[in-house]
Amino acid sequence: MCGIFFSVAVVDSPEKPVEPPETTARLLQRRGPDFQSSPSDSILHGFCVSSSVLHVRAETALAKQPVVSEKGDILCWNGEIFQTGSTDLDVSDSDTVFLSDRLCAAAAEEKSGIYRVLSEVKGPFALVYYDRANDTLFFARDRFGRRSLIWMRTETNQFVLCSVLPTELSQAAEVSYGEVCPHGLFSMKIQKSSLSFTFSPWMMTASSESHDLSSELKHFAAHNDLHIFSLTEKREVQSYFSTETVKVAELTITVPDAINLAEIVMMTWVEITEKYPERRLTDCSSKFEWLQEIIGPPAISVLPVVQNFEDHLRKSVERRCRYVISKCKNCGSTCAHSKIAVLFSGGIDSLCVAYLAHSYVFESEPIDLLNVGFHADSQPEKAAIAPDRLTAIAGLEVLRSCCPTRQWNFVEIDVPKSEVDQVRSTHLWKLLTPQTTVLDCSIGTALWFAARGEGKLKTTKTEYYVSPARVVLSGLGADELLGGYSRHRTRLQRDGKAGLLEELNMDIRRIGVRNCGRDDRVISDHGREARYPFLDENLADFLCSLPAALRCNLTLPRGLGDKLLLRLLMLKLGFGPDVVMLEKRAMQFGTRIAKIDQTKKGTDLGACFVSSSDTDFLV
């Protein structure tokens, strides 16, 4: 995890490149507490460059940034390379050094070399790269937008790229800014009298209309001279969000009563109950039995698609647990403290992530489970009965039962309203901007306090504990990929299967806009790196190649048809109905943070950006 600040002025500007303001510099330092470069040492080729670094991987020496090559190329890198193409990067290698070398070589080889190298990267990233020989600036985010990068055009016609919004610069009347569109690579020729950009869509999202649907790209084009150019030889490529489907016949298996899986999972709820009246799903136990019939006893058959899903998800979790250095945030050398934490609501997504992480974290090391609840100042006991707290405690007992050798540090993070108001008004708004709605404020607040990792261990109740983990795992992406939202049901009812598929594709396309940039800014503010196993490129590619009906069947009841494939996986892994049938609960309601904003709509201006109300937070 790193912080990036990069500014450049047009050639005929009388202004020197702007340096990061004091508040921005502090925010960047919080993102990368292990190393910070001095802006005064980084005025190179008419730029001002500043970086901070959180040392997360590679036991070798920390790779300081910005990286300046012998040729004068400059790299600011905030990301993780887990694979290039189909090849895993060695755990001991520095991905920063690896990428710098690859980019330098590619820039010398061919015009589209930079694009080719970056399009092969699998892992979260935001980067700024200056190719000195061609006097060209490149910047980009990965196609899920898992790392934040914000652009700004100042009133003096300077162009700024930063991991967080430089709020001191954003107050001027003529300033424009926004999140960098995550769907392609931007480039800019430096030696010109105006700011002019070229945008090349990533191959996996390149289609005749993909960039037209991007609100961030439209916003950027409204304030900058922008040309869109595809570097792929074919415009029609295999879409990352493909409507191509696996042949249903390939997924049929034999189960004890000869029910055809491909037939039953694609049937509507009415059709199932009419054809199989003895299987009317009237309670949790009958729903669970129905799932058991689908997957079949292991001795007879294991659903191939579930096994494939498990293989991809396990590999994703393994990468995100193994690419971590052997010392925690607090220690200078190898230690036995927690390196991995999980944002843990006890829901099926976070429970699955925590369970699989157990297989890839050294058994001698604890795994921290971070659970947050909010309460009125006068009612501290309310945090203990927040819906997510109760579900998480039940999930903890499940983990202790199935993984008895693991030390699970369950961190109860109880937050009073007064602290919420104070943090929102003085700090959080700087991180959330340009996301400013009530929903952004609610979710961002919950994530910020959860990722802070300060609370009491459930085992002691009195011991104050701060998680030393450098990496935080999140279940983000499961709902988008597997049909977990109520709006997916609504879209199916309104527009049928084609409408549902369109909604699923749209959700995963815009996850970098709606979620990931914001989440990266609030989580990394604590010097921790967020990692998202469900947003692994290989896993998402597999899931998006499946028919929507094999990911979810939204004619079935809640807790069954939504995220059906994940429920089948949890059943295969041996979990009972209390886990497999868990219904989704939105974070803002499960943590009770929504009670603070109860009089507002989710799309209204968030409380972080207006004066705090004195209304009591009584729940």
C-alpha positions in Angstrom: 0.0 0.0 0.0 1.3 3.4 -0.9 0.3 7.0 -1.2 0.8 8.9 -4.4 1.1 12.7 -5.2 2.1 13.8 -8.7 1.6 17.3 -10.1 2.6 18.8 -13.5 2.1 22.2 -15.0 1.6 22.9 -18.7 4.7 24.1 -20.5 3.8 27.7 -20.7 2.6 28.0 -17.2 4.5 30.5 -15.0 3.7 28.3 -11.9 6.0 25.8 -10.4 4.5 22.3 -10.0 2.3 22.4 -6.9 3.5 20.5 -3.8 1.2 18.4 -1.6 -0.5 20.7 1.0 0.1 19.9 4.6 -3.1 18.1 5.3 -2.7 16.0 2.1 0.9 15.1 3.1 -0.3 13.9 6.5 -3.0 11.7 4.9 -0.4 10.2 2.5 1.9 9.5 5.4 -0.9 7.6 7.2 -1.3 5.4 4.1 2.4 4.7 4.0 3.9 4.9 7.4 7.1 2.9 6.6 8.6 5.5 4.2 7.8 9.0 2.9 9.7 10.8 0.2 10.2 14.6 0.4 8.5 16.7 -2.3 11.4 19.1 -2.2 13.7 16.2 -3.4 11.3 15.2 -6.1 10.9 18.1 -8.5 12.0 16.2 -11.5 11.5 17.1 -15.2 9.0 19.8 -14.2 7.0 17.5 -11.9 6.4 17.4 -8.2 6.4 13.8 -7.0 5.8 12.6 -3.5 5.2 9.0 -2.3 4.7 7.1 0.9 5.1 3.3 1.4 3.5 0.6 3.6 5.8 -2.4 3.5 3.4 -5.3 3.0 5.2 -7.9 0.9 8.7 -9.2 0.0 11.1 -9.9 2.9 13.8 -8.0 1.0 14.5 -4.3 1.7 11.6 -1.9 1.3 11.3 -0.5 -2.2 11.4 3.3 -1.7 9.3 5.5 -4.0 9.1 7.1 -6.4 11.3 4.7 -8.3 13.5 6.6 -10.8 15.3 4.5 -13.4 18.7 5.1 -14.9 16.9 6.6 -18.0 14.9 9.0 -15.8 11.6 7.2 -16.0 9.5 7.7 -12.8 7.1 5.2 -11.2 4.7 5.8 -8.4 3.0 2.5 -7.7 0.2 1.6 -5.2 -0.7 -2.0 -5.8 -0.1 -5.7 -5.6 1.0 -7.9 -8.5 -0.2 -11.4 -7.8 0.1 -12.6 -11.4 1.3 -11.3 -14.8 -0.7 -13.1 -17.4 -1.0 -16.7 -16.0 2.3 -16.6 -14.1 2.4 -16.0 -10.3 4.9 -13.5 -9.1 7.3 -15.0 -6.6 6.4 -14.2 -3.0 9.9 -13.0 -2.2 10.0 -10.5 -5.1 9.3 -6.8 -4.9 6.5 -6.1 -7.3 7.5 -2.4 -7.4 11.0 -3.2 -8.7 9.6 -5.9 -11.0 7.1 -3.5 -12.6 9.6 -0.7 -12.9 11.9 -2.9 -14.9 9.1 -4.2 -17.1 7.8 -0.8 -17.9 11.2 0.6 -18.7 11.8 -2.3 -21.1 8.4 -2.0 -22.6 8.6 1.7 -23.2 11.7 1.1 -25.3 10.2 -1.7 -27.3 6.9 -0.5 -28.7 4.4 2.2 -28.7 1.8 0.1 -26.9 4.3 -1.5 -24.6 3.1 0.2 -21.4 -0.5 -0.8 -22.1 0.5 -4.4 -22.8 2.5 -4.7 -19.5 -0.3 -3.2 -17.3 -3.1 -5.1 -19.0 -1.3 -8.3 -18.0 -1.2 -7.3 -14.3 -3.6 -9.3 -12.0 -4.0 -7.6 -8.7 -5.2 -4.2 -7.3 -3.3 -1.1 -8.4 -3.2 2.6 -9.1 -0.1 4.0 -10.7 1.5 7.0 -12.3 4.4 6.4 -14.7 6.5 8.9 -16.6 8.2 7.7 -19.8 11.1 10.2 -20.2 12.2 9.0 -23.7 8.8 9.6 -25.1 8.0 12.5 -22.7 4.6 10.8 -21.9 2.8 10.6 -18.6 0.7 7.4 -18.0 -1.8 6.9 -15.1 -4.4 4.2 -14.4 -6.3 2.1 -11.9 -7.0 -1.6 -12.2 -10.3 -2.5 -13.8 -12.1 -3.0 -10.5 -10.7 0.3 -9.2 -9.5 -1.4 -6.0 -7.0 1.4 -5.3 -7.9 5.0 -5.1 -6.5 7.6 -7.5 -8.0 11.1 -7.9 -7.4 13.6 -10.6 -7.5 17.4 -10.2 -7.2 20.3 -12.5 -6.3 23.5 -10.6 -7.3 27.1 -11.3 -3.7 27.7 -12.5 -4.0 24.9 -15.1 -1.9 22.4 -13.2 -2.8 18.7 -13.3 -2.6 16.7 -10.1 -2.9 13.0 -9.4 -3.3 11.9 -5.8 -4.4 8.9 -3.7 -6.6 11.2 -1.7 -8.3 14.5 -2.7 -6.0 17.5 -1.9 -8.9 19.3 -0.1 -6.9 22.5 0.4 -6.6 22.9 -3.4 -10.2 21.8 -4.1 -11.8 24.9 -2.5 -11.0 27.2 -5.4 -13.8 28.2 -7.8 -12.1 27.0 -11.0 -11.0 23.6 -9.7 -12.4 20.4 -11.1 -11.7 16.9 -9.8 -12.9 13.3 -9.7 -11.9 9.7 -9.4 -9.8 8.3 -12.2 -11.9 6.0 -14.4 -10.7 2.5 -13.7 -11.6 1.1 -17.1 -8.4 1.9 -19.0 -5.1 3.6 -19.3 -4.7 7.4 -19.6 -1.7 9.0 -21.3 -0.6 12.6 -21.7 2.1 14.2 -23.8 4.0 16.6 -21.5 5.6 19.1 -23.9 2.4 20.7 -25.1 0.8 24.1 -24.3 -2.4 22.5 -23.1 -3.5 19.4 -21.2 -4.5 16.8 -23.7 -5.2 13.1 -22.8 -5.7 9.8 -24.5 -7.7 7.0 -23.0 -7.2 3.4 -24.0 -9.8 1.0 -22.6 -8.5 -2.2 -20.9 -8.9 -5.1 -23.3 -11.2 -7.0 -21.0 -13.7 -4.2 -20.9 -13.2 -2.8 -24.4 -16.5 -2.8 -26.3 -18.2 -0.3 -28.6 -20.2 1.1 -25.7 -18.2 0.4 -22.5 -16.6 3.8 -22.1 -19.8 5.6 -23.0 -21.4 4.2 -19.8 -18.7 5.5 -17.5 -19.8 8.5 -15.5 -16.2 9.1 -14.4 -15.0 9.2 -18.0 -17.8 11.6 -19.0 -16.9 13.9 -16.0 -13.2 13.8 -16.9 -14.0 14.6 -20.6 -16.2 17.5 -19.5 -13.2 19.2 -17.9 -10.3 18.0 -20.1 -9.3 17.5 -23.7 -9.8 13.7 -24.0 -9.4 11.3 -27.0 -10.4 7.6 -26.7 -8.3 5.2 -28.6 -8.3 1.4 -28.5 -4.9 -0.3 -28.4 -6.3 -3.7 -29.1 -6.2 -5.0 -32.6 -9.8 -6.2 -32.3 -12.6 -4.2 -31.0 -14.7 -7.3 -30.3 -12.7 -9.1 -27.6 -13.7 -11.6 -25.0 -15.5 -9.3 -22.6 -14.6 -9.4 -18.9 -18.3 -9.1 -18.2 -19.2 -11.6 -20.9 -22.7 -12.5 -21.8 -21.3 -15.8 -23.2 -22.5 -18.7 -21.0 -21.3 -22.2 -20.3 -23.4 -24.8 -21.9 -25.9 -26.0 -19.3 -25.5 -29.6 -20.4 -21.9 -29.6 -19.2 -23.0 -28.9 -15.7 -25.5 -31.7 -15.3 -24.9 -34.3 -12.7 -26.7 -37.3 -11.2 -28.2 -36.9 -7.8 -30.0 -39.6 -5.8 -33.5 -38.9 -7.0 -32.4 -38.2 -10.6 -33.2 -34.5 -10.5 -31.4 -32.7 -13.2 -29.3 -29.9 -11.7 -29.3 -27.7 -14.8 -33.0 -28.1 -15.0 -33.8 -27.3 -11.3 -31.5 -24.4 -10.7 -33.0 -22.6 -13.7 -36.6 -23.3 -12.8 -38.6 -20.6 -11.2 -39.9 -21.0 -7.6 -43.4 -21.7 -8.9 -42.2 -24.3 -11.3 -40.2 -26.1 -8.7 -43.1 -26.3 -6.2 -45.5 -27.5 -8.9 -43.1 -30.2 -10.3 -41.8 -31.3 -6.9 -44.7 -30.7 -4.5 -43.1 -32.9 -1.8 -40.3 -30.3 -1.7 -42.3 -27.2 -0.9 -39.7 -25.1 1.0 -41.8 -23.9 3.9 -39.0 -23.7 6.5 -35.2 -23.5 6.9 -34.8 -27.2 7.2 -36.6 -28.0 4.0 -34.6 -25.3 2.1 -31.4 -26.9 3.5 -32.5 -30.3 2.4 -33.2 -28.9 -1.1 -29.7 -27.6 -1.3 -28.3 -30.9 -0.2 -30.2 -32.7 -3.0 -28.7 -30.3 -5.5 -25.2 -30.9 -4.5 -25.5 -34.6 -3.8 -23.5 -36.8 -1.5 -19.8 -36.5 -2.1 -19.6 -40.3 -2.6 -21.8 -40.0 -5.6 -21.0 -36.7 -7.2 -19.8 -33.2 -6.4 -21.3 -30.4 -8.5 -18.5 -29.5 -11.0 -19.3 -25.8 -11.0 -19.2 -25.6 -7.2 -15.8 -27.4 -7.2 -14.5 -25.0 -9.8 -15.8 -22.0 -7.8 -14.1 -23.4 -4.7 -10.8 -23.9 -6.5 -10.8 -20.3 -7.8 -11.8 -18.8 -4.5 -9.2 -20.9 -2.5 -6.5 -19.7 -4.8 -7.6 -16.1 -4.5 -7.6 -16.3 -0.7 -4.2 -18.1 -0.7 -2.6 -15.3 -2.7 -4.0 -12.6 -0.5 -2.7 -14.4 2.7 0.7 -15.5 1.4 1.9 -12.2 -0.1 2.4 -10.7 3.4 5.7 -10.0 5.2 6.4 -11.9 8.4 6.3 -8.9 10.7 3.2 -7.1 12.0 2.7 -3.3 12.1 4.3 -3.0 15.5 7.4 -5.2 15.1 10.7 -4.6 13.3 11.4 -8.3 12.6 9.6 -11.6 12.3 6.9 -12.1 14.9 4.0 -14.3 15.9 1.4 -11.5 16.0 -1.6 -11.2 13.6 -0.7 -10.2 10.1 -4.2 -10.8 8.7 -7.5 -9.4 9.8 -11.0 -9.9 8.4 -13.8 -7.4 8.3 -16.2 -9.7 10.0 -20.0 -9.3 10.2 -20.6 -13.1 10.5 -22.5 -13.0 7.2 -21.9 -15.8 4.7 -19.3 -13.7 2.7 -17.0 -12.8 5.6 -17.4 -16.2 7.2 -16.3 -17.9 4.0 -13.3 -15.6 3.7 -12.3 -16.2 7.3 -12.7 -19.9 7.1 -10.6 -20.2 3.9 -7.9 -17.8 5.3 -7.4 -20.4 8.1 -5.9 -22.7 5.5 -3.2 -20.3 4.4 -2.2 -18.4 7.5 0.5 -20.0 9.7 -1.3 -22.0 12.4 0.8 -20.3 15.1 -0.5 -16.8 14.2 -3.9 -15.4 15.3 -6.4 -14.1 12.8 -8.2 -10.9 13.9 -11.9 -10.7 13.3 -13.0 -7.0 13.3 -16.6 -6.3 14.2 -18.0 -2.8 14.7 -21.2 -1.6 16.4 -22.5 1.9 17.1 -24.4 3.3 20.0 -25.8 6.4 21.7 -23.4 7.9 24.3 -26.0 7.1 27.0 -26.6 3.5 25.8 -23.3 1.7 25.4 -24.9 -1.6 25.8 -26.7 -1.2 22.4 -23.5 -2.0 20.5 -23.5 -5.5 21.9 -26.9 -6.2 20.4 -26.3 -4.7 17.0 -27.4 -7.3 14.4 -23.9 -7.7 13.0 -22.5 -8.3 16.4 -24.9 -11.1 17.2 -24.4 -12.7 13.8 -20.6 -12.3 14.2 -20.5 -14.0 17.6 -22.5 -16.9 16.2 -20.0 -17.0 13.3 -17.1 -17.0 15.7 -18.4 -20.1 17.5 -18.7 -21.8 14.1 -15.1 -21.0 13.3 -13.9 -22.1 16.7 -15.7 -25.4 16.2 -14.4 -26.1 12.7 -10.9 -24.6 13.2 -10.2 -25.4 16.9 -6.4 -25.0 16.6 -6.6 -21.4 15.4 -6.6 -18.4 17.8 -9.4 -16.2 16.6 -9.1 -12.6 18.0 -12.6 -11.3 18.0 -12.3 -7.6 18.4 -15.5 -5.9 19.6 -15.3 -2.3 18.4 -18.0 -0.2 20.1 -18.3 3.4 18.9 -20.4 6.2 20.6 -22.2 8.8 18.5 -20.0 11.6 19.9 -16.9 10.0 18.5 -18.6 9.4 15.2 -19.5 13.1 15.0 -16.0 14.2 15.9 -14.2 12.0 13.4 -16.6 12.8 10.6 -16.4 16.6 11.0 -12.6 16.7 11.4 -11.2 13.9 9.4 -13.5 11.5 7.5 -14.9 14.0 5.0 -11.4 14.5 3.6 -11.1 10.8 2.9 -14.6 10.2 1.5 -14.6 13.1 -1.0 -15.5 13.0 -3.9 -18.1 10.4 -2.6 -20.4 12.6 -0.6 -23.8 10.8 -0.1 -25.4 9.6 3.1 -24.7 6.0 2.0 -21.1 6.8 1.4 -20.8 8.5 4.7 -22.5 5.6 6.6 -20.5 2.9 5.0 -17.3 4.9 5.0 -17.7 5.6 8.7 -18.4 1.9 9.6 -15.4 0.8 7.5 -13.1 3.5 9.0 -13.8 2.4 12.6 -13.7 -1.3 11.8 -10.4 -1.0 10.0 -8.9 1.0 12.9 -9.1 -2.2 14.8 -9.3 -0.8 18.2 -11.6 -2.5 20.7 -11.9 -5.2 23.3 -11.2 -8.9 22.8 -14.3 -10.9 23.4 -12.2 -13.4 25.4 -11.4 -10.9 28.1 -14.0 -8.1 27.7 -11.7 -5.7 29.4 -8.4 -5.9 27.5 -7.9 -3.0 25.2 -6.6 -4.4 21.9 -5.4 -2.8 18.7 -5.0 -5.1 15.7 -1.4 -5.2 14.4 -2.4 -6.7 11.1 -1.1 -5.1 7.9 -3.7 -6.7 5.7 -7.5 -6.6 6.0 -9.6 -9.1 4.0 -13.1 -8.1 2.9 -15.9 -10.0 1.3 -16.7 -7.1 -1.1 -17.7 -8.3 -4.5 -19.7 -11.4 -3.5 -23.1 -9.5 -3.8 -22.2 -7.9 -7.1 -21.0 -11.2 -8.7 -23.5 -13.6 -7.2 -26.8 -11.6 -7.1 -26.9 -10.7 -3.4 -28.8 -7.3 -3.6 -32.5 -6.8 -3.4 -32.4 -4.7 -6.6 -31.3 -7.9 -8.5 -34.6 -9.4 -7.6 -36.4 -6.3 -8.7 -34.6 -6.2 -12.0 -35.4 -9.9 -12.7 -39.1 -9.3 -11.9 -39.2 -6.2 -14.2 -37.0 -7.2 -17.1 -36.5 -10.9 -16.9 -33.2 -12.9 -17.2 -31.7 -10.5 -19.7 -32.3 -7.6 -17.3 -30.8 -9.5 -14.4 -27.6 -10.3 -16.3 -27.4 -6.6 -17.4 -27.7 -5.6 -13.8 -25.0 -8.0 -12.6 -22.7 -6.8 -15.3 -23.3 -3.2 -14.5 -22.7 -3.8 -10.8 -19.3 -5.3 -11.3 -18.4 -2.6 -13.8 -19.1 0.2 -11.5 -17.8 -1.3 -8.2 -14.7 0.8 -8.5 -16.8 3.9 -8.7 -19.3 3.1 -6.0 -17.2 1.2 -3.5 -13.5 0.5 -4.0 -12.0 3.9 -4.2 -13.8 5.1 -1.2 -13.1 1.9 0.8 -9.4 2.1 -0.1 -9.1 5.6 1.2 -10.8 4.9 4.6 -9.2 1.5 5.3 -5.6 2.5 4.2 -5.9 5.6 6.5 -4.9 3.2 9.3 -1.8 1.9 7.5 -3.5 -1.3 6.5 -4.1 -2.7 3.0 -7.5 -3.9 1.9 -7.7 -7.1 -0.1 -10.8 -8.5 -1.8 -10.7 -12.3 -2.5 -14.0 -12.2 -4.5 -12.5 -9.5 -6.8 -9.7 -11.7 -8.0 -9.6 -11.5 -11.8 -9.5 -15.2 -12.4 -12.4 -15.8 -10.0 -14.5 -13.0 -11.5 -13.8 -14.1 -15.0 -15.0 -17.6 -14.1 -18.2 -16.3 -12.4 -19.0 -13.9 -15.2 -18.8 -16.7 -17.7 -21.6 -18.6 -16.0 -25.3 -18.1 -16.7 -26.8 -15.8 -14.1 -29.1 -18.7 -13.0 -26.1 -20.7 -11.8 -24.9 -17.8 -9.7 -28.3 -17.0 -8.2 -32.0 -18.0 -8.6 -33.9 -15.0 -7.4 -37.3 -16.6 -7.8 -36.4 -18.5 -4.7 -36.7 -17.1 -1.2 -34.2 -14.8 0.5 -31.4 -16.8 2.1 -31.6 -19.4 -0.6 -31.7 -18.1 -4.1 -29.5 -15.0 -3.6 -25.8 -16.0 -3.9 -27.0 -19.6 -4.5 -23.5 -20.7 -5.7 -21.8 -19.5 -2.5 -24.5 -21.2 -0.4 -23.8 -24.5 -2.3 -20.1 -24.0 -1.6 -20.6 -23.5 2.1 -22.8 -26.6 2.2 -20.0 -28.6 0.4 -17.5 -27.3 2.9 -19.6 -28.8 5.7 -21.5 -25.9 7.2 -25.0 -26.3 8.5 -28.2 -24.5 7.8 -27.5 -21.8 10.4 -24.6 -20.6 8.1 -25.8 -21.7 4.7 -29.2 -20.0 5.0 -27.9 -16.7 6.4 -29.7 -13.7 4.8 -27.9 -10.6 3.6 -27.9 -7.6 5.8 -26.6 -4.2 4.7 -23.6 -2.9 6.6 -25.2 0.3 7.5 -28.1 -1.5 9.2 -26.1 -4.4 10.7 -23.7 -2.0 12.5 -26.5 0.4 13.4 -24.6 3.3 11.8 -27.7 4.1 9.7 -29.5 5.2 12.9 -27.3 8.3 12.9 -28.6 9.2 9.5 -32.1 7.9 9.9 -33.9 11.0 8.7 -32.0 11.1 5.4 -32.2 9.4 2.1 -29.1 7.4 1.0 -28.5 9.8 -1.9 -28.7 13.0 0.2 -25.5 14.8 1.2 -23.8 12.8 4.0 -23.4 14.0 7.6 -19.6 14.2 7.0 -20.2 17.2 4.8 -22.8 19.2 6.8 -22.9 20.4 10.3 -23.6 17.6 12.8 -27.1 17.4 14.3 -27.5 17.6 18.0 -30.3 15.1 17.8 -29.8 12.2 20.3 -28.8 8.9 18.7 -31.2 6.7 20.7 -32.0 3.3 19.3 
